[in-house]
Amino acid sequence: MNEIVSKRMSRGQKDKLFAYACVAPAVLGIGFVVFIPIVKAIWMSFYDYRIATTEAPFWNWFANYRQLFSEGDVWTYLINTCVYMLATVGIEMIIAMVLALLLNRNIKGRGFFRSVMMLPWVIPTIVSSMIFSWLLNPQFGVLNYLLHKVGILDNVNQLWMQDPKLAMVSIIIASVWKGTPYIMLMFLAGLQSLDLGLKEAAQIDGANGWQNFIHITLPSIRPVVESTLVVSVIGTSQSFTVIYNMTAGGPIDKTMTFALAAYNKAFVEYDLGSGAALGVIWLIILSVAVGIYQLISTRREKE
Amino acid sequence: MKSKNKKLENVICMIAIVCSAVVLLFPVYWIILSSFQSNGDIMKLPPNFWPKKVNIDNYLKIMTNIKYVVFLKNSFIVAFATVALSAVASIFAGYGFSRYRFPGRQFFMNTILNIQIFPVTVIIISLYTFYSQMHLMDSYTGLILANFVYTLPFTVWFMKSFFDTIPTTLDEAAVIDGCGRLKTVTTIVLPLVKPGLVAASIYAFLQSWDDFMFALVIMKSDAKKTLPLGIAQSFLGEFSQDYAGMMALSSAACIPVIILFALTQKQLIGGLTAGAVKG
């Protein structure tokens, strides 16, 4: 009798089994596409793993890492990635905040404007890269024409993506255009959940618009701002489509970020090991940054 | 006096909003405008800010050339399959995470939510070696699998929060009535989370449609390439710069997603912002 009972599963066990079966497809998918590849990439980064040696990759005593650091390329990629990421996210946040504050007012057609402004988010990234390549075209680009017409540019054939200084500016412009609407949407949602009573009380106390924003609005939506910041920083640091299609990392590596460099090492130079090593370096930097952020935010919560 | 100030403020805000919208939308206008002109008409200064005459040759070219139709077809195949897989996986995972407590639950949930932190470029390098061994290179299966997994952080979390809003008493009543677990999900609870499923699926579609990098590495033959690769690779050569054709194909690539967004923006925006407000 006891045997029969133990062979049949209890209700609780069945529940557990069913729960595991439910989450299995998602978990297995992530295991196969994300987890195993990450582990293998870390392993690859210590090996001489080229297309020619795929059959028998061999341990090369950190040669991938040593070479990346000794040639000094890593510092270039690090600076480029940070400049691109900080500028893009910073500008996006400021513009998004201004737009969200504007759209948060009681204005006619608010819903319409919000939808219309989401368009850059909806259209494919490749399309936004191509539009900006076209808008910034040195010969026939409309931006040069307009800037020349209003007197900002002397040269109507100003180079953008091909110019060592302006290449970074070009990809930042395109990325900001694409990325701002989503952040605006998040900020707007945060603003709309605000307690209006606080604001009114402050207004009665004689606070002006700016004081109101700094002391009431901003602290109340800080959770939204912070979570959006983290998501944007991680996302932007991985930007590939815009950079690959507008400048491909050039000219002379001026827009070569980690994402582009890892791709080039692996799929242009066919040195998969070095590509993986670059990615691992970036993964460590990113993890440390996120870890520090989480440490600070949990400590602050305790206070 | 005060109301007058308020009115003036509103007018200034309105002007600022309209100006921002114009700046934000100008690039979109510019693709559409360029796509309706010949290369000769767009490659000149000063540019036409208004179509002199509407020219649909670019669209005729991309509709009659089988090469472009194939890109479009591939993008649809990959996107639909991604949506289907993502829907099934996220319904069950969302339900499992919402209803059951089991060892590893928190770990799995955090992992799914945080896969973004792993650089895609690294993943793609080693995924490439696996795909080569498993003959998944240049295959729909390979690209769909990668796209599908990258929709999960959003769709699973989103479905879970939707299931969370439905009282568990409903499931319990179903079980008492003799309804099995699987049947409870598919016939009792699922119909109630339909709006959530719509938003999650639209999101998955947008993401798959937007993918460039996975397709760039995985899809090597012209017969398998998706629309983003087609846009990037077929118009700008060393000898010819067919911006007008590129803008026409780009506009074509925007049409499905803009229609989807217009039809479902309420659910989609609700879903995207639900997490922001909760913090």
Chai-1 contact restraints between the chains, C-beta under 6 A:
chainA,res_idxA,chainB,res_idxB,connection_type,confidence,min_distance_angstrom,max_distance_angstrom,comment,restraint_id
A,K16,B,F102,contact,1.0,0.0,6.0,A-B,restraint_1
A,F18,B,R181,contact,1.0,0.0,6.0,A-B,restraint_2
A,A19,B,G96,contact,1.0,0.0,6.0,A-B,restraint_3
A,A19,B,Y100,contact,1.0,0.0,6.0,A-B,restraint_4
A,A19,B,F102,contact,1.0,0.0,6.0,A-B,restraint_5
A,C22,B,F92,contact,1.0,0.0,6.0,A-B,restraint_6
A,C22,B,Y95,contact,1.0,0.0,6.0,A-B,restraint_7
A,C22,B,G96,contact,1.0,0.0,6.0,A-B,restraint_8
A,V23,B,A93,contact,1.0,0.0,6.0,A-B,restraint_9
A,V23,B,G96,contact,1.0,0.0,6.0,A-B,restraint_10
A,V23,B,F108,contact,1.0,0.0,6.0,A-B,restraint_11
A,P25,B,A89,contact,1.0,0.0,6.0,A-B,restraint_12
A,A26,B,A89,contact,1.0,0.0,6.0,A-B,restraint_13
A,A26,B,A93,contact,1.0,0.0,6.0,A-B,restraint_14
A,A26,B,L152,contact,1.0,0.0,6.0,A-B,restraint_15
A,A26,B,V156,contact,1.0,0.0,6.0,A-B,restraint_16
A,V27,B,F108,contact,1.0,0.0,6.0,A-B,restraint_17
A,G29,B,V149,contact,1.0,0.0,6.0,A-B,restraint_18
A,I30,B,V149,contact,1.0,0.0,6.0,A-B,restraint_19
A,V33,B,A146,contact,1.0,0.0,6.0,A-B,restraint_20
A,V33,B,V149,contact,1.0,0.0,6.0,A-B,restraint_21
A,V34,B,I115,contact,1.0,0.0,6.0,A-B,restraint_22
A,V34,B,F118,contact,1.0,0.0,6.0,A-B,restraint_23
A,P37,B,I123,contact,1.0,0.0,6.0,A-B,restraint_24
A,P37,B,S126,contact,1.0,0.0,6.0,A-B,restraint_25
A,P37,B,L127,contact,1.0,0.0,6.0,A-B,restraint_26
A,I38,B,F118,contact,1.0,0.0,6.0,A-B,restraint_27
A,K40,B,S126,contact,1.0,0.0,6.0,A-B,restraint_28
A,A41,B,V122,contact,1.0,0.0,6.0,A-B,restraint_29
A,A41,B,S126,contact,1.0,0.0,6.0,A-B,restraint_30
A,M44,B,S126,contact,1.0,0.0,6.0,A-B,restraint_31
A,L99,B,S20,contact,1.0,0.0,6.0,A-B,restraint_32
A,L102,B,C13,contact,1.0,0.0,6.0,A-B,restraint_33
A,L102,B,A16,contact,1.0,0.0,6.0,A-B,restraint_34
A,L102,B,I17,contact,1.0,0.0,6.0,A-B,restraint_35
A,R105,B,C13,contact,1.0,0.0,6.0,A-B,restraint_36
A,I107,B,M14,contact,1.0,0.0,6.0,A-B,restraint_37
A,F113,B,I17,contact,1.0,0.0,6.0,A-B,restraint_38
A,F113,B,A21,contact,1.0,0.0,6.0,A-B,restraint_39
A,S115,B,Q265,contact,1.0,0.0,6.0,A-B,restraint_40
A,V116,B,A21,contact,1.0,0.0,6.0,A-B,restraint_41
A,M117,B,L24,contact,1.0,0.0,6.0,A-B,restraint_42
A,L119,B,V28,contact,1.0,0.0,6.0,A-B,restraint_43
A,V122,B,V257,contact,1.0,0.0,6.0,A-B,restraint_44
A,V122,B,I258,contact,1.0,0.0,6.0,A-B,restraint_45
A,V122,B,F261,contact,1.0,0.0,6.0,A-B,restraint_46
A,I123,B,C254,contact,1.0,0.0,6.0,A-B,restraint_47
A,P124,B,D210,contact,1.0,0.0,6.0,A-B,restraint_48
A,P124,B,A253,contact,1.0,0.0,6.0,A-B,restraint_49
A,T125,B,D210,contact,1.0,0.0,6.0,A-B,restraint_50
A,I126,B,F212,contact,1.0,0.0,6.0,A-B,restraint_51
A,I126,B,P228,contact,1.0,0.0,6.0,A-B,restraint_52
A,I126,B,I231,contact,1.0,0.0,6.0,A-B,restraint_53
A,I126,B,A232,contact,1.0,0.0,6.0,A-B,restraint_54
A,V127,B,S250,contact,1.0,0.0,6.0,A-B,restraint_55
A,V127,B,A253,contact,1.0,0.0,6.0,A-B,restraint_56
A,V127,B,C254,contact,1.0,0.0,6.0,A-B,restraint_57
A,M130,B,M246,contact,1.0,0.0,6.0,A-B,restraint_58
A,M130,B,S250,contact,1.0,0.0,6.0,A-B,restraint_59
A,I131,B,P27,contact,1.0,0.0,6.0,A-B,restraint_60
A,I131,B,I31,contact,1.0,0.0,6.0,A-B,restraint_61
A,W134,B,Y243,contact,1.0,0.0,6.0,A-B,restraint_62
A,F140,B,M43,contact,1.0,0.0,6.0,A-B,restraint_63
A,V142,B,P47,contact,1.0,0.0,6.0,A-B,restraint_64
A,Y145,B,L45,contact,1.0,0.0,6.0,A-B,restraint_65
A,M186,B,A276,contact,1.0,0.0,6.0,A-B,restraint_66
A,A189,B,T273,contact,1.0,0.0,6.0,A-B,restraint_67
A,A189,B,A276,contact,1.0,0.0,6.0,A-B,restraint_68
A,A189,B,V277,contact,1.0,0.0,6.0,A-B,restraint_69
A,G190,B,A276,contact,1.0,0.0,6.0,A-B,restraint_70
A,S193,B,V277,contact,1.0,0.0,6.0,A-B,restraint_71
A,P223,B,G279,contact,1.0,0.0,6.0,A-B,restraint_72
A,V224,B,A276,contact,1.0,0.0,6.0,A-B,restraint_73
A,I234,B,Q116,contact,1.0,0.0,6.0,A-B,restraint_74
A,I234,B,I117,contact,1.0,0.0,6.0,A-B,restraint_75
A,Q238,B,P119,contact,1.0,0.0,6.0,A-B,restraint_76
A,Q238,B,V120,contact,1.0,0.0,6.0,A-B,restraint_77
A,F240,B,M213,contact,1.0,0.0,6.0,A-B,restraint_78
A,T241,B,F212,contact,1.0,0.0,6.0,A-B,restraint_79
A,N245,B,A232,contact,1.0,0.0,6.0,A-B,restraint_80
A,A259,B,T121,contact,1.0,0.0,6.0,A-B,restraint_81
A,A262,B,T121,contact,1.0,0.0,6.0,A-B,restraint_82
A,Y263,B,T121,contact,1.0,0.0,6.0,A-B,restraint_83
A,A266,B,I125,contact,1.0,0.0,6.0,A-B,restraint_84
A,L272,B,I125,contact,1.0,0.0,6.0,A-B,restraint_85
A,G275,B,I125,contact,1.0,0.0,6.0,A-B,restraint_86
A,A276,B,I125,contact,1.0,0.0,6.0,A-B,restraint_87
A,G279,B,P119,contact,1.0,0.0,6.0,A-B,restraint_88
A,G279,B,T121,contact,1.0,0.0,6.0,A-B,restraint_89
A,G279,B,V122,contact,1.0,0.0,6.0,A-B,restraint_90
A,W282,B,P119,contact,1.0,0.0,6.0,A-B,restraint_91
A,L283,B,P119,contact,1.0,0.0,6.0,A-B,restraint_92
